[in-house]
Amino acid sequence: MDSILVENLGAMLLCFGEIEHDQHYGERVPPETEEEKRARIVIELKAKDIEEARKEAELNGGPAPDEAEMKIP
């Protein structure tokens, strides 16, 4: 905390009385927007496709898929 604020904190609390606060207010996560939902779904689908391609390559004994082509942003 800033030293000026620390020096005046007691006086401010006395002036304004009991101030209620929520310690976890700053830690809350804002709700997901529509764009973020779409992006998350697209990434999940790409990750699922990559995993399926890896499993298929392992089962068939073929080369692993090129991950540069399937890169997730």
C-alpha positions as CSV (number, residue, x, y, z in Angstrom):
1,M,0.0,0.0,0.0
2,D,1.1,3.5,-0.7
3,S,2.7,5.2,2.4
4,I,0.4,8.3,2.1
5,L,-2.7,6.0,2.1
6,V,-1.4,4.1,5.1
7,E,-0.9,7.3,7.0
8,N,-4.5,8.5,6.3
9,L,-6.3,5.1,6.4
10,G,-7.2,5.4,10.1
11,A,-8.7,8.9,9.7
12,M,-10.6,7.8,6.6
13,L,-12.1,4.8,8.4
14,L,-13.1,7.0,11.4
15,C,-14.6,9.6,9.0
16,F,-16.7,7.1,7.0
17,G,-17.5,4.6,9.7
18,E,-17.6,0.9,9.1
19,I,-16.9,0.2,5.5
20,E,-18.0,-3.2,4.3
21,H,-15.8,-5.0,1.7
22,D,-15.5,-8.3,0.0
23,Q,-12.0,-9.7,0.0
24,H,-12.6,-11.9,-3.0
25,Y,-14.3,-9.3,-5.3
26,G,-11.2,-8.6,-7.3
27,E,-10.6,-12.3,-7.8
28,R,-13.9,-13.0,-9.6
29,V,-13.8,-14.2,-13.2
30,P,-16.0,-12.3,-15.6
31,P,-18.6,-14.2,-17.6
32,E,-17.5,-15.7,-20.9
33,T,-18.6,-13.7,-24.0
34,E,-20.1,-15.3,-27.1
35,E,-16.8,-14.9,-29.0
36,E,-14.8,-16.5,-26.2
37,K,-17.3,-19.4,-26.1
38,R,-17.0,-19.9,-29.9
39,A,-13.2,-19.8,-29.7
40,R,-13.1,-22.3,-26.8
41,I,-15.3,-24.7,-28.7
42,V,-13.2,-24.4,-31.9
43,I,-10.0,-25.1,-29.9
44,E,-11.6,-28.0,-28.1
45,L,-12.7,-29.5,-31.5
46,K,-9.2,-29.0,-33.0
47,A,-7.6,-30.6,-29.9
48,K,-9.9,-33.6,-30.2
49,D,-9.1,-34.0,-33.9
50,I,-5.3,-33.9,-33.1
51,E,-5.7,-36.5,-30.4
52,E,-7.8,-38.8,-32.7
53,A,-5.2,-38.4,-35.5
54,R,-2.4,-39.4,-33.0
55,K,-4.3,-42.4,-31.8
56,E,-5.1,-43.5,-35.4
57,A,-1.4,-43.1,-36.4
58,E,-0.4,-45.2,-33.4
59,L,-2.9,-48.0,-34.2
60,N,-2.0,-48.1,-37.9
61,G,1.7,-47.8,-37.2
62,G,1.9,-44.9,-39.6
63,P,3.8,-41.6,-39.2
64,A,2.5,-39.2,-36.6
65,P,0.5,-36.3,-38.0
66,D,2.3,-33.1,-38.7
67,E,1.5,-30.9,-35.7
68,A,2.5,-27.7,-37.6
69,E,-0.6,-28.2,-39.8
70,M,-2.8,-28.7,-36.8
71,K,-1.4,-26.0,-34.6
72,I,-3.8,-24.5,-32.0
73,P,-3.4,-20.8,-31.5
